[in-house]
Amino acid sequence: MKTISIELDKNQFIRVLNKLNDEDKLEIFNELKKSLFLKRFNKLLKSTKTNDLTLDEITKEVELVRKHRYEKGKQIQ
């Protein structure tokens, strides 16, 4: 396969994208989504990391929420 290289600035690239059909745009979109997912996920993990909570505290909070939801569900019936 023969390849060529071209340089486009962002605006040129966007103009080229706008000329593509929907199927090609969707394919490019899915590729971008895959390539960015891991970076975005790692950024999210870093931003939410804390040493302020223990597993026991988390478990207690989860159980409390479950209890409230269960009781609320019983009241509806």
C-alpha positions in Angstrom: 0.0 0.0 0.0 1.3 3.4 -1.0 1.0 6.1 1.6 1.3 9.9 1.6 1.7 12.4 4.3 0.0 15.8 4.5 -0.1 18.5 7.1 -3.4 20.0 8.1 -4.2 22.5 10.7 -7.2 21.9 12.9 -9.6 24.0 10.8 -8.5 22.3 7.6 -9.0 18.9 9.3 -12.5 19.9 10.4 -13.4 21.0 6.9 -12.3 17.6 5.6 -14.3 15.8 8.2 -17.4 17.8 7.3 -17.1 16.6 3.8 -17.2 12.9 4.8 -20.4 10.8 4.8 -22.0 9.9 8.1 -20.7 6.4 8.1 -17.1 7.6 7.8 -17.7 10.2 10.4 -19.0 7.6 12.8 -16.0 5.4 12.2 -13.7 8.3 13.0 -15.7 9.2 16.1 -15.5 5.6 17.4 -11.8 5.5 16.9 -11.4 8.8 18.8 -13.6 7.6 21.6 -11.5 4.4 22.0 -8.2 6.4 22.0 -9.4 8.9 24.5 -11.3 6.6 26.9 -8.3 5.3 28.8 -6.8 8.8 29.3 -10.1 10.2 30.5 -10.7 7.3 32.8 -7.2 7.6 34.4 -7.8 11.3 34.8 -11.1 10.6 36.6 -9.4 8.1 38.9 -6.7 10.5 39.9 -9.2 13.3 40.6 -11.3 11.1 42.9 -8.5 9.3 44.7 -8.6 9.8 48.5 -7.2 8.3 51.6 -9.8 9.9 53.8 -12.3 7.0 53.5 -11.9 3.5 54.8 -13.5 0.4 53.4 -15.5 0.1 56.6 -16.9 3.6 56.2 -17.8 3.0 52.6 -19.5 -0.3 53.5 -21.5 1.4 56.3 -22.7 4.1 53.9 -23.7 1.6 51.3 -25.7 -0.4 53.8 -27.4 2.7 55.1 -28.5 3.7 51.5 -29.7 0.2 50.8 -31.7 0.2 54.1 -33.4 3.5 53.2 -34.2 2.3 49.6 -35.6 -0.9 51.0 -37.8 0.9 53.5 -38.9 3.4 50.9 -39.9 0.5 48.6 -41.9 -1.1 51.3 -43.9 2.1 51.9 -44.9 2.3 48.2 -46.7 -1.1 48.3 
